[in-house]
Amino acid sequence: MDTIAVANAHELLKKMTEKCFSKCIVKPGTSLDNSETLSEIIIRYHCKCLNLCVDRFVDAYNITTKSYGTRIQKEKGF
């Protein structure tokens, strides 16, 4: 992988982490109720939210990248 690709991957991971964390982790650092059931529910919610967010982010990135590649190929043809 060349330097530009590594930098792009790093930036993508950074943006995805920031956006998904801020969207899914509502109150980081606050103590949870002592009820194990409530804690489990909260953890499941956060995991599901993070998984869906990452999936959407990667899907959007792939669609954008594919569209951009197609556009570049069309422009090269003209």
C-alpha positions in Angstrom: 0.0 0.0 0.0 1.4 3.4 -0.9 1.7 6.3 1.4 -1.4 8.1 0.0 -3.5 5.0 0.4 -2.4 4.5 4.0 -3.1 8.2 4.8 -6.6 7.9 3.2 -7.3 4.7 5.1 -6.2 6.4 8.4 -8.3 9.5 7.7 -11.4 7.3 6.9 -10.9 5.3 10.1 -10.5 8.5 12.1 -13.7 10.1 10.7 -15.7 6.9 11.1 -14.6 6.5 14.7 -15.4 10.2 15.6 -18.8 10.1 13.9 -20.0 6.7 15.1 -18.7 7.3 18.7 -20.4 10.6 19.0 -23.6 9.2 17.6 -23.7 5.9 19.5 -22.0 6.5 22.8 -24.4 8.9 24.5 -22.7 9.6 27.8 -19.1 8.3 27.9 -17.6 8.1 31.4 -20.9 8.2 33.4 -21.4 5.3 35.7 -24.2 2.8 34.8 -26.9 1.5 37.1 -25.7 -1.5 39.2 -28.3 -3.7 37.5 -26.5 -6.1 35.3 -29.6 -6.3 33.1 -29.6 -2.6 32.4 -25.8 -2.6 31.7 -26.2 -5.5 29.3 -29.0 -3.7 27.5 -26.9 -0.5 27.2 -23.9 -2.5 25.9 -26.0 -4.3 23.3 -27.5 -1.0 22.2 -24.1 0.6 21.8 -22.6 -2.4 20.0 -25.6 -2.6 17.6 -25.5 1.2 17.0 -21.7 1.1 16.3 -22.0 -1.8 14.0 -24.8 -0.2 12.0 -23.0 3.1 11.9 -19.7 1.5 10.7 -21.6 -0.5 8.0 -23.4 2.6 6.7 -20.1 4.6 6.7 -18.3 1.9 4.8 -21.2 1.5 2.3 -21.3 5.2 1.7 -17.5 5.3 1.2 -17.7 2.4 -1.2 -20.6 4.0 -3.2 -18.8 7.3 -3.4 -15.5 5.7 -4.4 -17.1 3.6 -7.1 -19.0 6.7 -8.5 -15.9 8.8 -8.5 -14.0 6.0 -10.3 -16.7 5.7 -12.9 -16.7 9.4 -13.4 -12.9 9.5 -13.8 -13.1 6.7 -16.4 -15.8 8.5 -18.4 -13.8 11.7 -18.4 -10.7 9.9 -19.6 -12.8 8.5 -22.5 -13.6 12.0 -23.8 
